[in-house]
């Protein structure tokens, strides 16, 4: 079963942010991939 947590976001931030200052905006691809995982989870729960 696929992971449905925010690991995609965590991994991107770990590679692209030094944890100082404001975090960078997430690229559209990361947002889209994360949203798709949550849509899949919603579908599984409501189907």
Rosetta blueprint (number, residue, H / E / L):
1 X L
2 X L
3 X L
4 X L
5 X L
6 X L
7 X H
8 X H
9 X H
10 X H
11 X H
12 X H
13 X H
14 X H
15 X H
16 X H
17 X L
18 X L
19 X L
20 X L
21 X L
22 X L
23 X L
24 X L
25 X L
26 X L
27 X L
28 X H
29 X H
30 X H
31 X H
32 X H
33 X H
34 X H
35 X H
36 X H
37 X H
38 X H
39 X H
40 X H
41 X H
42 X H
43 X H
44 X H
45 X H
46 X H
47 X L
